[in-house]
Amino acid sequence: MSRGYFAAEDIEICKKVFDDICATGHITSEYERIELASQIIYFYQHGVTIEDSLEQLVVSMAERQRPT
């Protein structure tokens, strides 16, 4: 990602994380999907490029943001 653009492998990682979280988190609304995609892209651009780490971070952030 340091090249300033997303290469095919970058997109593949982000898409896999997105699909996995949607499937396990039962994310169905358009708003939730847009928020999820934004978070994945943000963290990926900021250096979290390992698939498992990216997924764990995004899930952890979502859990913290859920109302209790």
Biopython code that builds the backbone (N, CA, C, O; Angstrom):
import numpy as np
from Bio.PDB.StructureBuilder import StructureBuilder

atoms = [
    (1, "MET", "N", (0.816, -1.194, 0.000)),
    (1, "MET", "CA", (0.000, 0.000, 0.000)),
    (1, "MET", "C", (0.857, 1.254, 0.000)),
    (1, "MET", "O", (0.339, 2.336, -0.276)),
    (2, "SER", "N", (2.101, 1.158, 0.287)),
    (2, "SER", "CA", (2.964, 2.342, 0.339)),
    (2, "SER", "C", (3.133, 2.998, -1.024)),
    (2, "SER", "O", (3.719, 4.076, -1.128)),
    (3, "ARG", "N", (2.624, 2.353, -2.064)),
    (3, "ARG", "CA", (2.748, 2.903, -3.404)),
    (3, "ARG", "C", (1.759, 4.045, -3.643)),
    (3, "ARG", "O", (1.853, 4.733, -4.659)),
    (4, "GLY", "N", (0.808, 4.259, -2.718)),
    (4, "GLY", "CA", (-0.159, 5.329, -2.875)),
    (4, "GLY", "C", (-1.437, 4.898, -3.564)),
    (4, "GLY", "O", (-2.316, 5.728, -3.798)),
    (5, "TYR", "N", (-1.562, 3.646, -3.891)),
    (5, "TYR", "CA", (-2.776, 3.127, -4.507)),
    (5, "TYR", "C", (-2.967, 1.683, -4.057)),
    (5, "TYR", "O", (-2.047, 1.054, -3.535)),
    (6, "PHE", "N", (-4.157, 1.176, -4.264)),
    (6, "PHE", "CA", (-4.440, -0.206, -3.911)),
    (6, "PHE", "C", (-4.148, -1.107, -5.101)),
    (6, "PHE", "O", (-4.730, -0.950, -6.174)),
    (7, "ALA", "N", (-3.249, -2.041, -4.900)),
    (7, "ALA", "CA", (-2.973, -3.065, -5.908)),
    (7, "ALA", "C", (-4.016, -4.176, -5.747)),
    (7, "ALA", "O", (-4.763, -4.197, -4.769)),
    (8, "ALA", "N", (-4.059, -5.070, -6.684)),
    (8, "ALA", "CA", (-5.036, -6.158, -6.650)),
    (8, "ALA", "C", (-4.966, -6.952, -5.352)),
    (8, "ALA", "O", (-6.003, -7.323, -4.802)),
    (9, "GLU", "N", (-3.769, -7.218, -4.856)),
    (9, "GLU", "CA", (-3.640, -7.991, -3.611)),
    (9, "GLU", "C", (-4.134, -7.196, -2.402)),
    (9, "GLU", "O", (-4.627, -7.783, -1.440)),
    (10, "ASP", "N", (-4.009, -5.874, -2.440)),
    (10, "ASP", "CA", (-4.539, -5.029, -1.364)),
    (10, "ASP", "C", (-6.063, -5.119, -1.335)),
    (10, "ASP", "O", (-6.662, -5.285, -0.273)),
    (11, "ILE", "N", (-6.669, -5.011, -2.480)),
    (11, "ILE", "CA", (-8.127, -5.080, -2.597)),
    (11, "ILE", "C", (-8.624, -6.459, -2.165)),
    (11, "ILE", "O", (-9.652, -6.577, -1.499)),
    (12, "GLU", "N", (-7.894, -7.487, -2.547)),
    (12, "GLU", "CA", (-8.279, -8.850, -2.186)),
    (12, "GLU", "C", (-8.306, -9.030, -0.666)),
    (12, "GLU", "O", (-9.242, -9.620, -0.127)),
    (13, "ILE", "N", (-7.293, -8.529, 0.019)),
    (13, "ILE", "CA", (-7.234, -8.630, 1.482)),
    (13, "ILE", "C", (-8.397, -7.870, 2.110)),
    (13, "ILE", "O", (-9.092, -8.403, 2.975)),
    (14, "CYS", "N", (-8.611, -6.640, 1.682)),
    (14, "CYS", "CA", (-9.694, -5.827, 2.245)),
    (14, "CYS", "C", (-11.054, -6.466, 1.985)),
    (14, "CYS", "O", (-11.912, -6.471, 2.867)),
    (15, "LYS", "N", (-11.256, -6.997, 0.799)),
    (15, "LYS", "CA", (-12.527, -7.638, 0.461)),
    (15, "LYS", "C", (-12.756, -8.888, 1.299)),
    (15, "LYS", "O", (-13.874, -9.136, 1.752)),
    (16, "LYS", "N", (-11.714, -9.671, 1.508)),
    (16, "LYS", "CA", (-11.841, -10.886, 2.326)),
    (16, "LYS", "C", (-12.225, -10.531, 3.751)),
    (16, "LYS", "O", (-13.108, -11.161, 4.332)),
    (17, "VAL", "N", (-11.572, -9.531, 4.316)),
    (17, "VAL", "CA", (-11.895, -9.091, 5.671)),
    (17, "VAL", "C", (-13.343, -8.591, 5.723)),
    (17, "VAL", "O", (-14.090, -8.938, 6.638)),
    (18, "PHE", "N", (-13.733, -7.784, 4.750)),
    (18, "PHE", "CA", (-15.092, -7.264, 4.673)),
    (18, "PHE", "C", (-16.105, -8.408, 4.616)),
    (18, "PHE", "O", (-17.068, -8.422, 5.382)),
    (19, "ASP", "N", (-15.895, -9.353, 3.723)),
    (19, "ASP", "CA", (-16.814, -10.481, 3.560)),
    (19, "ASP", "C", (-16.896, -11.332, 4.827)),
    (19, "ASP", "O", (-17.983, -11.747, 5.230)),
    (20, "ASP", "N", (-15.751, -11.591, 5.451)),
    (20, "ASP", "CA", (-15.725, -12.401, 6.671)),
    (20, "ASP", "C", (-16.490, -11.725, 7.802)),
    (20, "ASP", "O", (-17.267, -12.373, 8.503)),
    (21, "ILE", "N", (-16.274, -10.437, 7.978)),
    (21, "ILE", "CA", (-16.953, -9.716, 9.059)),
    (21, "ILE", "C", (-18.448, -9.628, 8.784)),
    (21, "ILE", "O", (-19.250, -9.788, 9.704)),
    (22, "CYS", "N", (-18.832, -9.383, 7.560)),
    (22, "CYS", "CA", (-20.257, -9.336, 7.215)),
    (22, "CYS", "C", (-20.925, -10.679, 7.497)),
    (22, "CYS", "O", (-22.038, -10.723, 8.020)),
    (23, "ALA", "N", (-20.256, -11.756, 7.158)),
    (23, "ALA", "CA", (-20.830, -13.092, 7.339)),
    (23, "ALA", "C", (-20.954, -13.452, 8.815)),
    (23, "ALA", "O", (-21.971, -14.012, 9.224)),
    (24, "THR", "N", (-19.961, -13.148, 9.605)),
    (24, "THR", "CA", (-19.983, -13.534, 11.016)),
    (24, "THR", "C", (-20.671, -12.511, 11.898)),
    (24, "THR", "O", (-21.171, -12.853, 12.970)),
    (25, "GLY", "N", (-20.705, -11.265, 11.466)),
    (25, "GLY", "CA", (-21.309, -10.216, 12.272)),
    (25, "GLY", "C", (-22.737, -9.906, 11.896)),
    (25, "GLY", "O", (-23.374, -9.046, 12.503)),
    (26, "HIS", "N", (-23.244, -10.606, 10.892)),
    (26, "HIS", "CA", (-24.618, -10.399, 10.440)),
    (26, "HIS", "C", (-24.877, -8.945, 10.063)),
    (26, "HIS", "O", (-25.949, -8.406, 10.341)),
    (27, "ILE", "N", (-23.917, -8.331, 9.446)),
    (27, "ILE", "CA", (-24.060, -6.949, 8.994)),
    (27, "ILE", "C", (-24.867, -6.963, 7.707)),
    (27, "ILE", "O", (-24.472, -7.573, 6.713)),
    (28, "THR", "N", (-25.993, -6.288, 7.742)),
    (28, "THR", "CA", (-26.870, -6.326, 6.580)),
    (28, "THR", "C", (-27.260, -4.951, 6.066)),
    (28, "THR", "O", (-27.530, -4.792, 4.876)),
    (29, "SER", "N", (-27.293, -3.954, 6.941)),
    (29, "SER", "CA", (-27.751, -2.641, 6.474)),
    (29, "SER", "C", (-26.671, -1.967, 5.630)),
    (29, "SER", "O", (-25.475, -2.191, 5.817)),
    (30, "GLU", "N", (-27.121, -1.153, 4.714)),
    (30, "GLU", "CA", (-26.197, -0.424, 3.839)),
    (30, "GLU", "C", (-25.276, 0.477, 4.670)),
    (30, "GLU", "O", (-24.081, 0.575, 4.390)),
    (31, "TYR", "N", (-25.832, 1.128, 5.682)),
    (31, "TYR", "CA", (-25.045, 2.014, 6.539)),
    (31, "TYR", "C", (-23.918, 1.241, 7.227)),
    (31, "TYR", "O", (-22.773, 1.694, 7.232)),
    (32, "GLU", "N", (-24.231, 0.085, 7.803)),
    (32, "GLU", "CA", (-23.219, -0.725, 8.490)),
    (32, "GLU", "C", (-22.134, -1.187, 7.522)),
    (32, "GLU", "O", (-20.952, -1.208, 7.865)),
    (33, "ARG", "N", (-22.539, -1.550, 6.331)),
    (33, "ARG", "CA", (-21.571, -2.017, 5.335)),
    (33, "ARG", "C", (-20.634, -0.889, 4.904)),
    (33, "ARG", "O", (-19.436, -1.111, 4.728)),
    (34, "ILE", "N", (-21.170, 0.309, 4.737)),
    (34, "ILE", "CA", (-20.344, 1.464, 4.363)),
    (34, "ILE", "C", (-19.373, 1.808, 5.488)),
    (34, "ILE", "O", (-18.198, 2.072, 5.234)),
    (35, "GLU", "N", (-19.854, 1.808, 6.723)),
    (35, "GLU", "CA", (-18.990, 2.078, 7.877)),
    (35, "GLU", "C", (-17.875, 1.032, 7.979)),
    (35, "GLU", "O", (-16.717, 1.372, 8.222)),
    (36, "LEU", "N", (-18.230, -0.219, 7.794)),
    (36, "LEU", "CA", (-17.253, -1.303, 7.858)),
    (36, "LEU", "C", (-16.189, -1.133, 6.782)),
    (36, "LEU", "O", (-14.996, -1.225, 7.070)),
    (37, "ALA", "N", (-16.606, -0.890, 5.565)),
    (37, "ALA", "CA", (-15.649, -0.701, 4.466)),
    (37, "ALA", "C", (-14.725, 0.480, 4.753)),
    (37, "ALA", "O", (-13.523, 0.404, 4.498)),
    (38, "SER", "N", (-15.274, 1.558, 5.274)),
    (38, "SER", "CA", (-14.465, 2.742, 5.595)),
    (38, "SER", "C", (-13.414, 2.428, 6.646)),
    (38, "SER", "O", (-12.265, 2.855, 6.533)),
    (39, "GLN", "N", (-13.814, 1.673, 7.675)),
    (39, "GLN", "CA", (-12.860, 1.313, 8.728)),
    (39, "GLN", "C", (-11.751, 0.409, 8.185)),
    (39, "GLN", "O", (-10.577, 0.599, 8.502)),
    (40, "ILE", "N", (-12.124, -0.551, 7.385)),
    (40, "ILE", "CA", (-11.122, -1.470, 6.822)),
    (40, "ILE", "C", (-10.112, -0.689, 5.976)),
    (40, "ILE", "O", (-8.904, -0.882, 6.110)),
    (41, "ILE", "N", (-10.602, 0.173, 5.123)),
    (41, "ILE", "CA", (-9.708, 0.960, 4.272)),
    (41, "ILE", "C", (-8.825, 1.874, 5.112)),
    (41, "ILE", "O", (-7.628, 1.987, 4.848)),
    (42, "TYR", "N", (-9.394, 2.522, 6.115)),
    (42, "TYR", "CA", (-8.628, 3.424, 6.971)),
    (42, "TYR", "C", (-7.455, 2.689, 7.633)),
    (42, "TYR", "O", (-6.309, 3.130, 7.548)),
    (43, "PHE", "N", (-7.755, 1.571, 8.288)),
    (43, "PHE", "CA", (-6.705, 0.839, 8.992)),
    (43, "PHE", "C", (-5.688, 0.244, 8.018)),
    (43, "PHE", "O", (-4.495, 0.200, 8.321)),
    (44, "TYR", "N", (-6.144, -0.211, 6.863)),
    (44, "TYR", "CA", (-5.225, -0.759, 5.868)),
    (44, "TYR", "C", (-4.260, 0.327, 5.394)),
    (44, "TYR", "O", (-3.057, 0.092, 5.280)),
    (45, "GLN", "N", (-4.794, 1.509, 5.121)),
    (45, "GLN", "CA", (-3.955, 2.620, 4.677)),
    (45, "GLN", "C", (-2.962, 3.061, 5.751)),
    (45, "GLN", "O", (-1.920, 3.641, 5.443)),
    (46, "HIS", "N", (-3.289, 2.783, 7.005)),
    (46, "HIS", "CA", (-2.424, 3.177, 8.105)),
    (46, "HIS", "C", (-1.552, 2.032, 8.596)),
    (46, "HIS", "O", (-1.055, 2.060, 9.722)),
    (47, "GLY", "N", (-1.367, 1.026, 7.748)),
    (47, "GLY", "CA", (-0.341, 0.029, 8.006)),
    (47, "GLY", "C", (-0.784, -1.329, 8.505)),
    (47, "GLY", "O", (0.051, -2.222, 8.652)),
    (48, "VAL", "N", (-2.070, -1.522, 8.772)),
    (48, "VAL", "CA", (-2.527, -2.834, 9.222)),
    (48, "VAL", "C", (-2.885, -3.636, 7.968)),
    (48, "VAL", "O", (-4.031, -3.634, 7.516)),
    (49, "THR", "N", (-1.887, -4.315, 7.423)),
    (49, "THR", "CA", (-2.056, -4.979, 6.125)),
    (49, "THR", "C", (-2.071, -6.499, 6.216)),
    (49, "THR", "O", (-2.194, -7.175, 5.195)),
    (50, "ILE", "N", (-1.949, -7.041, 7.410)),
    (50, "ILE", "CA", (-2.036, -8.488, 7.591)),
    (50, "ILE", "C", (-3.503, -8.824, 7.843)),
    (50, "ILE", "O", (-4.129, -8.272, 8.747)),
    (51, "GLU", "N", (-4.037, -9.723, 7.045)),
    (51, "GLU", "CA", (-5.469, -10.017, 7.041)),
    (51, "GLU", "C", (-6.035, -10.291, 8.440)),
    (51, "GLU", "O", (-7.020, -9.667, 8.836)),
    (52, "ASP", "N", (-5.434, -11.205, 9.180)),
    (52, "ASP", "CA", (-5.951, -11.553, 10.511)),
    (52, "ASP", "C", (-5.904, -10.362, 11.463)),
    (52, "ASP", "O", (-6.845, -10.130, 12.221)),
    (53, "SER", "N", (-4.825, -9.621, 11.421)),
    (53, "SER", "CA", (-4.690, -8.450, 12.292)),
    (53, "SER", "C", (-5.725, -7.387, 11.951)),
    (53, "SER", "O", (-6.314, -6.772, 12.840)),
    (54, "LEU", "N", (-5.936, -7.181, 10.682)),
    (54, "LEU", "CA", (-6.909, -6.195, 10.228)),
    (54, "LEU", "C", (-8.309, -6.587, 10.688)),
    (54, "LEU", "O", (-9.055, -5.751, 11.199)),
    (55, "GLU", "N", (-8.659, -7.841, 10.509)),
    (55, "GLU", "CA", (-9.986, -8.306, 10.916)),
    (55, "GLU", "C", (-10.172, -8.188, 12.427)),
    (55, "GLU", "O", (-11.220, -7.733, 12.887)),
    (56, "GLN", "N", (-9.183, -8.588, 13.190)),
    (56, "GLN", "CA", (-9.275, -8.506, 14.652)),
    (56, "GLN", "C", (-9.431, -7.064, 15.119)),
    (56, "GLN", "O", (-10.220, -6.784, 16.022)),
    (57, "LEU", "N", (-8.693, -6.162, 14.517)),
    (57, "LEU", "CA", (-8.762, -4.757, 14.896)),
    (57, "LEU", "C", (-10.137, -4.169, 14.600)),
    (57, "LEU", "O", (-10.719, -3.492, 15.449)),
    (58, "VAL", "N", (-10.652, -4.418, 13.421)),
    (58, "VAL", "CA", (-11.950, -3.864, 13.029)),
    (58, "VAL", "C", (-13.063, -4.446, 13.903)),
    (58, "VAL", "O", (-13.954, -3.711, 14.328)),
    (59, "VAL", "N", (-13.028, -5.738, 14.174)),
    (59, "VAL", "CA", (-14.030, -6.368, 15.036)),
    (59, "VAL", "C", (-13.934, -5.792, 16.448)),
    (59, "VAL", "O", (-14.953, -5.498, 17.073)),
    (60, "SER", "N", (-12.728, -5.634, 16.941)),
    (60, "SER", "CA", (-12.525, -5.067, 18.274)),
    (60, "SER", "C", (-13.085, -3.648, 18.370)),
    (60, "SER", "O", (-13.719, -3.291, 19.363)),
    (61, "MET", "N", (-12.852, -2.857, 17.352)),
    (61, "MET", "CA", (-13.373, -1.476, 17.341)),
    (61, "MET", "C", (-14.899, -1.487, 17.312)),
    (61, "MET", "O", (-15.537, -0.679, 17.987)),
    (62, "ALA", "N", (-15.478, -2.378, 16.551)),
    (62, "ALA", "CA", (-16.946, -2.460, 16.451)),
    (62, "ALA", "C", (-17.551, -2.856, 17.790)),
    (62, "ALA", "O", (-18.590, -2.328, 18.189)),
    (63, "GLU", "N", (-16.905, -3.781, 18.481)),
    (63, "GLU", "CA", (-17.406, -4.214, 19.794)),
    (63, "GLU", "C", (-17.350, -3.080, 20.809)),
    (63, "GLU", "O", (-18.244, -2.958, 21.647)),
    (64, "ARG", "N", (-16.337, -2.268, 20.747)),
    (64, "ARG", "CA", (-16.210, -1.131, 21.668)),
    (64, "ARG", "C", (-17.271, -0.061, 21.395)),
    (64, "ARG", "O", (-17.700, 0.642, 22.310)),
    (65, "GLN", "N", (-17.684, 0.055, 20.150)),
    (65, "GLN", "CA", (-18.623, 1.092, 19.768)),
    (65, "GLN", "C", (-20.088, 0.694, 19.988)),
    (65, "GLN", "O", (-20.979, 1.541, 19.937)),
    (66, "ARG", "N", (-20.328, -0.594, 20.231)),
    (66, "ARG", "CA", (-21.707, -1.050, 20.453)),
    (66, "ARG", "C", (-22.243, -0.483, 21.757)),
    (66, "ARG", "O", (-21.548, -0.473, 22.773)),
    (67, "PRO", "N", (-23.486, -0.010, 21.722)),
    (67, "PRO", "CA", (-24.088, 0.478, 22.970)),
    (67, "PRO", "C", (-24.305, -0.666, 23.957)),
    (67, "PRO", "O", (-24.606, -1.792, 23.558)),
    (68, "THR", "N", (-24.155, -0.377, 25.210)),
    (68, "THR", "CA", (-24.321, -1.423, 26.236)),
    (68, "THR", "C", (-25.699, -1.384, 26.849)),
    (68, "THR", "O", (-26.007, -2.191, 27.726)),
]
sb = StructureBuilder()
sb.init_structure("model")
sb.init_model(0)
sb.init_chain("A")
sb.init_seg("    ")
for serial, (resi, resn, name, xyz) in enumerate(atoms, 1):
    if name == "N":
        sb.init_residue(resn, " ", resi, " ")
    sb.init_atom(name, np.array(xyz, "f"), 0.0, 1.0, " ", f" {name:<3s}", serial, name[0])
structure = sb.get_structure()
